[in-house]
Amino acid sequence: MSLSIGIVGLPNVGKSTLFNALTKKEVLIANYPFATIDPSVGVVPVPDFRLDRLAEMSHSAKKIPAVVEFVDIAGLVKGASEGEGLGNQFLSHIREVDAIAEVVRVFDDEDIQHVAGSVDPRYDIEIIDLELVQADLQSAEKRLDRVERDSKGGDKTLIAERDVLRKIVPALKAGRPARSISLEENEKQAAKSLSLLTMKPVLYVLNRKSGSVNVDAEGGERWRELKDFLESSHGQHVFIDAGVERELSDVGDEERADFRRELGVSKDGVNALINAGYKLLDLISFFTTGEDESRAWTIHRGSTAPEAGAAIHTDFRDKFIRADVIHWDKLLECGSWVKARERGVLRTEGKQYIVEDGDVMEFKI
């Protein structure tokens, strides 16, 4: 399953620095807008201690984690929906990703210019959100005009699209993203075909800087406005110091904790971001394990056993008979798949079984 998260934000908020920290892949970093023009792509492993433990138990020759693809997209400026800056390229690149990680600068630093002249995180979010809403409004209005005419022929697909657009267009006109609208399941399917930018889930990445004034630590009006917005919009967010994480990406695992203490950054911001992105896309992992390899497989929450099997091979969906299932911690208690079978703690599940996060599975076809 190929899943991608686009890293977006205004120029000079730390997008490319964050991308480098995530992927340890060098891209151009510069203190001016549009340092990144063509999107750089990095495939990032999802940290999961459960996979580590299973691989140790099975003495696996290989360990293959789940992955998320991060895409570093050019900085957006006000007027992007009208083609300002690199607006058209920016919007087309966002359209291709599954979710958005919106990097928001929450630190003051006179040596790093801000495109608006001063740091105001809530205003920065407004600029990006407005440009995405305006871009969606243009395409949604054009599409609604077309389907209002074409749906008169009675085509059910066009009627469904027309009805959902009648809900979405007024919201966009009011400056609200399409994802803020409550839709029925069948309406969600119709909306998905529209490829709207503001229908994509968003994770706000609040980028601090060690040694600088950070608005959350300052606790003033800028922080209150940002906090109120995140609470009222139920916006998922994580804090990260992209500069520190970039420096630590070249440091060995054993030394990293010591460096974090010296720099005053206690948590691993990169791992928090990767896991938050995985959660944002409503994904879970199930595992297969053995001497050859232990592997984490990515599926959508709510997937049935055959749907999960398709992540490995379509035969496990099309020819599915049953699956032997045990939760990862129960398997570790037993010590091996053979001992789990001997103790009778393996479950046999059929086609209707909904796979749980952390299941270890063996498919029968």
Phi, psi and omega in degrees: 000118181268118182232136185227145177237125179273128176270113184235168178159176175290164175300147173064035175254354177109019183297309183291325176298317178296316180301318178297319179295322180291316191251349186055029181246124184286128168232164183297128174242131180209153182272054174201157182299150172069031175296333176248118181254303175273136185294131173270143185237134177224136177264122190244128178291144177273116181296131184207104182295337180296319177296320178301315182293319180295319179296322177295315181299317185273354185053047185291139177290329180227151175231119186240109182280165168292157182225155171232138179266124176254137182240120179273114187251146183306148181297140180265148174233164178301131182097007181300324181293343176258008177097006180294153180059232177252038188307311185295317178295318181303310184293323180291325179291322178296322183300336185272349183264164182275331182208169184238128169257106185266108182280125183238122180284126180238026179231151174264135176201111182296338182279348179242106185294145175255137186300333180264359178095335178209159184270119177216093187305318181295319178294321179300317178297319180300319181300310182295312181299318181296318180295321178291320177297315181296320178297317178295320181299317179301312182287324182291320179295318178297317181293320180296318178303320183289314184284335174301321180282312187286333183286349179296343178283353176095005179296122185295324180295317179291324178296318179297319179293319179299315183296320181287326176294328177295335175275321188285317185301314178299323179295316179297321178298328179277002178085013181260143179290155182298329182291347180280352183271135177280121183235147172287165184301317180292330178288326178298321179295320178293320180293326181300324182291346181279344180054046181282139181294320185275005172273344182286142176293149184235136171245122180272121181257104185272107189268108176272174172218122179299133179087357179248173174280116178257134189296329179290323178288325179295322175071021181272203184297322180300318180290320180298318179294319179294315180298317179299319179297313181298321180289316183289329181266359184055037183286124175288138182210156173223152173262145177206147170253095188299322180296314178297315181297326178293318178297319183286344181295340179261003183260141179297155184304319184292327182273343188299319181297321179296317179296321179299317180297318180296322183272355179074025178244100190281324186262152175280099184292327180295311179298321179298320180293315181299314180294323178294322177295320177298317179292322181303322181276006178057051182251154172226170178238138163243167189233151164238145183213146180182184182293325181291312180198154165245136189216142173261131181247136183266129175219164174282142176303137180094003180289142174281169180302314177298322178295322177294319180300329180296338177296332179272308180196144182298336178298327181288345172266310187288328183248020185301132173248304178198175176220137170274132188226141171209145179287148189304319183289327176293322179295320178296324177299321180286326178098341177191163177296320181298314180293325177296322178292318180298324181279354178073025181262355172288139176255142173259121184242150181257198187295335185271356184294132176266117185292137180258151177300126179097359175295142169252129191229150172225120187267143177244128178230000000 
